[in-house]
């Protein structure tokens, strides 16, 4: 796992790997980050609270997340 410094809100985007799809579930993210479910859920909660991702529905029993595009603001 790579260590990063998170000084600004935009820095939290680094928690999502570049090769992660635009829409994803916690299970999808777990495959990319190779981390524990608890750490993945913490990551998703932080990103969601900072409006870096949003819940757009469900895929099976998992929430479906989407990256929020802040470049257009």
MONORWO-V491701 format. One record per residue. N is the residue number from 1. RES is the residue in one letter. PSI is psi in degrees with one decimal (999 if undefined). D_CENTER is the distance of its C-alpha to the mean C-alpha in Angstrom with 2 decimals. Layout:
N;RES;PSI;D_CENTER
N;RES;PSI;D_CENTER
This chain:
1;X;135.9;15.23
2;X;139.4;15.40
3;X;134.5;16.00
4;X;155.0;15.08
5;X;131.2;16.51
6;X;92.4;14.56
7;X;-32.4;17.41
8;X;162.4;16.09
9;X;-39.6;13.29
10;X;-28.1;12.59
11;X;-25.4;12.27
12;X;-18.6;8.91
13;X;-21.2;7.64
14;X;-15.5;9.05
15;X;-20.4;6.49
16;X;124.1;5.04
17;X;149.7;8.43
18;X;-33.6;10.76
19;X;3.0;11.86
20;X;136.2;8.82
21;X;162.7;10.18
22;X;-39.2;9.75
23;X;141.2;9.48
24;X;163.9;8.22
25;X;173.3;8.78
26;X;-33.9;8.15
27;X;-39.2;11.17
28;X;-47.1;10.05
29;X;-35.8;7.16
30;X;-37.4;10.05
31;X;-37.2;12.32
32;X;-37.7;10.65
33;X;-18.3;10.13
34;X;54.2;13.31
35;X;173.8;12.73
36;X;152.9;14.02
37;X;-36.3;12.73
38;X;-43.5;13.28
39;X;-38.6;11.18
40;X;-45.4;8.17
41;X;-37.7;8.99
42;X;-44.7;9.62
43;X;-47.2;6.37
44;X;-39.7;4.98
45;X;-42.3;8.40
46;X;-48.9;8.48
47;X;-38.5;5.87
48;X;-41.7;7.74
49;X;-26.5;10.93
50;X;6.4;10.73
51;X;35.0;10.28
52;X;-23.3;7.57
53;X;163.9;6.23
54;X;151.9;9.00
55;X;125.8;10.45
56;X;0.9;12.93
57;X;-154.2;14.76
58;X;149.2;15.15
59;X;100.4;15.67
60;X;-125.4;18.31
61;X;2.4;17.47
62;X;144.2;13.66
63;X;144.6;11.73
64;X;123.1;10.57
65;X;156.4;7.57
66;X;139.1;8.10
67;X;141.3;7.19
68;X;127.3;9.94
69;X;106.4;12.61
70;X;-3.3;14.22
71;X;-20.2;16.68
72;X;-4.0;18.96
73;X;999;19.62
